[in-house]
Amino acid sequence: MRLKNKSALITGGTSGIGLATARLFIAEGARVAVTGRDESAFERVKAELGENALVLKGDVRSLKDMRAIAAELKEQFGGLDIVFANAGWAFPSAVNDINEDLYSEIMDINVKGVVFTLQAVLPDLREGASVILNTSFVAQTGQHGISLTAAAKAAVRSLARSWSYEFLDRKIRFNAIAPGAINTPLISKWGMSDEWVRDRKAEFAEAIPVGHMGKPEDIAYAALYLASDESTYVVGTELVVDGGASQL
Ligand SMILES: NC(=O)c1ccc[n+]([C@@H]2O[C@H](COP(=O)([O-])OP(=O)(O)OC[C@H]3O[C@@H](n4cnc5c(N)ncnc54)[C@H](OP(=O)(O)O)[C@@H]3O)[C@@H](O)[C@H]2O)c1
């Protein structure tokens, strides 16, 4: 029970990495609120996570939504010990294919979303709280065709450093996790055929030194470490969990 009596918010906790992390945090004794936009998933997620979970609707790009979520959490939990700013979006695009809509979508979900999530919950973070930002292995190295997503995630990585300084006096720790290619529903949301998705996943797996994509639980365990009191001396860092993809 590494998170006994702790309260956590996980944005984008209705799918993939966020959902796996919610399951693990609850198993380790935490009360967890997860958020998402698509309400059609909420009943299934509630049933899966059980009575120690809240499932709340909100778009991380909306300060109004995030303030409403923060108000609900204040009422339900009293304060927060852990925030996993996990909601995010990735889409491959060569530089010539970037248009205004794609630019806004990638930058706003990944960067604005993290800024407003933090701003909304800031008054309710308890002393000693741990805030974990979800970045990506794509920002670790130069890669073809994913520059906008990589730039957005590099901005998020920078926020973990700056905010670590800004909140030293409140003993709030900020760290990032950079997942590698993780087998979640994300890629299936790109609007391509099942066959295309299967082929891309096979290509990803082949390019990863350990020979396979990661599981959402691989990231959940890293988040558990950063959320727990075992990591109180870890501040402003980025933990890369990518099967060696960006490091070997
Ligand atoms: N999977 C990978 O290979 C990989 C690699 C590196 C980094 N990451 C990062 O890991 C994080 C989670 O990704 P995942 O793979 O678990 O994706 P996923 O399965 O698609 O889950 C994404 C979650 O974020 C929520 N979300 C998306 N946009 C949102 C918004 N504007 N406001 C609120 N919630 C929003 C989704 O719910 P709704 O759609 O209902 O809003 C869902 O709960 C992302 O930040 C992603 O960039 C993933």
The ligand as an SDF file (V2000), in Angstrom:
LIG
                    3D

 48 52  0  0  0  0  0  0  0  0999 V2000
    0.7360    5.4570  -26.3570 N   0  0  0  0  0  0  0  0  0  0  0  0
    1.9640    5.8810  -26.6290 C   0  0  0  0  0  0  0  0  0  0  0  0
    2.7140    5.2340  -27.4020 O   0  0  0  0  0  0  0  0  0  0  0  0
    2.4890    7.1360  -26.0060 C   0  0  0  0  0  0  0  0  0  0  0  0
    3.8350    7.4570  -26.2060 C   0  0  0  0  0  0  0  0  0  0  0  0
    4.3530    8.5970  -25.6340 C   0  0  0  0  0  0  0  0  0  0  0  0
    3.5180    9.4280  -24.8830 C   0  0  0  0  0  0  0  0  0  0  0  0
    2.2090    9.0960  -24.7000 N   0  0  0  0  0  0  0  0  0  0  0  0
    1.3700   10.0090  -23.9290 C   0  0  0  0  0  0  0  0  0  0  0  0
    0.6560    9.3000  -22.9450 O   0  0  0  0  0  0  0  0  0  0  0  0
   -0.5610   10.0020  -22.6510 C   0  0  0  0  0  0  0  0  0  0  0  0
   -1.7190    9.0150  -22.6670 C   0  0  0  0  0  0  0  0  0  0  0  0
   -1.8040    8.4420  -23.9500 O   0  0  0  0  0  0  0  0  0  0  0  0
   -2.4590    7.0140  -24.2340 P   0  0  0  0  0  0  0  0  0  0  0  0
   -1.5820    6.3290  -25.1860 O   0  0  0  0  0  0  0  0  0  0  0  0
   -2.8490    6.3630  -22.9710 O   0  0  0  0  0  0  0  0  0  0  0  0
   -3.7360    7.4880  -25.0680 O   0  0  0  0  0  0  0  0  0  0  0  0
   -5.2860    7.0940  -25.0170 P   0  0  0  0  0  0  0  0  0  0  0  0
   -5.4700    5.6410  -24.7220 O   0  0  0  0  0  0  0  0  0  0  0  0
   -5.8420    7.6730  -26.2580 O   0  0  0  0  0  0  0  0  0  0  0  0
   -5.8280    7.9140  -23.7580 O   0  0  0  0  0  0  0  0  0  0  0  0
   -5.8520    9.3020  -23.7780 C   0  0  0  0  0  0  0  0  0  0  0  0
   -6.7040    9.7930  -22.6380 C   0  0  0  0  0  0  0  0  0  0  0  0
   -6.6700   11.2240  -22.6380 O   0  0  0  0  0  0  0  0  0  0  0  0
   -7.9960   11.7190  -22.7150 C   0  0  0  0  0  0  0  0  0  0  0  0
   -7.9820   12.9910  -23.4310 N   0  0  0  0  0  0  0  0  0  0  0  0
   -7.5300   13.2340  -24.6790 C   0  0  0  0  0  0  0  0  0  0  0  0
   -7.6960   14.5370  -24.9940 N   0  0  0  0  0  0  0  0  0  0  0  0
   -8.2590   15.1150  -23.8960 C   0  0  0  0  0  0  0  0  0  0  0  0
   -8.6770   16.4230  -23.5940 C   0  0  0  0  0  0  0  0  0  0  0  0
   -8.5680   17.4260  -24.4750 N   0  0  0  0  0  0  0  0  0  0  0  0
   -9.2090   16.6730  -22.3780 N   0  0  0  0  0  0  0  0  0  0  0  0
   -9.3350   15.6680  -21.4700 C   0  0  0  0  0  0  0  0  0  0  0  0
   -8.9560   14.4100  -21.7060 N   0  0  0  0  0  0  0  0  0  0  0  0
   -8.4350   14.1370  -22.9100 C   0  0  0  0  0  0  0  0  0  0  0  0
   -8.7910   10.6100  -23.4080 C   0  0  0  0  0  0  0  0  0  0  0  0
  -10.1730   10.6550  -23.1230 O   0  0  0  0  0  0  0  0  0  0  0  0
  -11.2240   11.4270  -24.0870 P   0  0  0  0  0  0  0  0  0  0  0  0
  -10.8360   11.1410  -25.4970 O   0  0  0  0  0  0  0  0  0  0  0  0
  -12.5500   10.8970  -23.6640 O   0  0  0  0  0  0  0  0  0  0  0  0
  -11.0800   12.8740  -23.7470 O   0  0  0  0  0  0  0  0  0  0  0  0
   -8.1630    9.3850  -22.7620 C   0  0  0  0  0  0  0  0  0  0  0  0
   -8.6970    9.1800  -21.4740 O   0  0  0  0  0  0  0  0  0  0  0  0
   -0.6450   11.1200  -23.6730 C   0  0  0  0  0  0  0  0  0  0  0  0
   -0.2020   12.3300  -23.1040 O   0  0  0  0  0  0  0  0  0  0  0  0
    0.3050   10.6740  -24.7660 C   0  0  0  0  0  0  0  0  0  0  0  0
    0.8350   11.7490  -25.5090 O   0  0  0  0  0  0  0  0  0  0  0  0
    1.6680    7.9800  -25.2520 C   0  0  0  0  0  0  0  0  0  0  0  0
  1  2  1  0
  2  3  2  0
  2  4  1  0
  4  5  1  0
  4 48  2  0
  5  6  2  0
  6  7  1  0
  7  8  2  0
  8  9  1  0
  8 48  1  0
  9 10  1  0
  9 46  1  0
 10 11  1  0
 11 12  1  0
 11 44  1  0
 12 13  1  0
 13 14  1  0
 14 15  2  0
 14 16  1  0
 14 17  1  0
 17 18  1  0
 18 19  2  0
 18 20  1  0
 18 21  1  0
 21 22  1  0
 22 23  1  0
 23 24  1  0
 23 42  1  0
 24 25  1  0
 25 26  1  0
 25 36  1  0
 26 27  1  0
 26 35  1  0
 27 28  2  0
 28 29  1  0
 29 30  1  0
 29 35  2  0
 30 31  1  0
 30 32  2  0
 32 33  1  0
 33 34  2  0
 34 35  1  0
 36 37  1  0
 36 42  1  0
 37 38  1  0
 38 39  2  0
 38 40  1  0
 38 41  1  0
 42 43  1  0
 44 45  1  0
 44 46  1  0
 46 47  1  0
M  CHG  2   8   1  16  -1
M  END
$$$$
